């Protein structure tokens, strides 16, 4: 296991009360979603917020040993929101699921503070072994729509996971991962606006595979031009009169 995997887990065991946590979960939404117009709209019409509220309660039941009740509440939340969060999953402060649908978060997943996740994301396990089977997502991570993060790996603080990426290895802090399987891209970009709002410019995520193919195409064009030049010189030499000493 890499050093990143065994690094200290994100701080998620907040001493704040349930009501305070829920208030902060609701208050963070306008900073993550430009479509949020009011607190009332967020409370009434955001399934990602609803699923998180039910999870906060179910997780406390789970930790209190009332696992059947916790699973029942989790099942109800999945029924009404189409978001499946196991009550054993540990989630930090100000977590937001935008366009909440089709999200799956496994039992031993750990999510830090200020994490943003879009629809279709899976934090899944890859083993029957007891213990940690699901990812650890550290503070400030952004996970794009449809991304799959699998196994007991660690996504470092403020990393970005591109839409539909499949991540099966640790991600260092502040890196961007794209592709299947996920590849790390060293991207020097500002992560948020001057007002502290999250960076929503998903279309600017780079394509390392496309860049590599572009370089290969340029190289092939150069080699074809060289080959054509050599063939021209060979043809000229073949048709040159015998005894012509012209170089």
Secondary structure, 3 states (H helix, E strand, C coil): CCCCCCCCCCCCCCCCCHHHHHHHHHHCHHHHCCCCCCHHHHHHHCHHHHHHHHHHHHHHHHHCCCHHHHHHHHHHHHHHHCEEECCCCEECCCCEECCCCCEEECCCCEECCCCEECCCCEEECCCCCCCCCCCEECCCCEECCCCEEECCCEECCCCEECCCCEECCCECCCCEEECECCEEECCCCCCECCCCCECCCHHHCCCHHHHHHHHHHHHHHHHHHHHHHHHHHHHHHHCCCCCCCCC
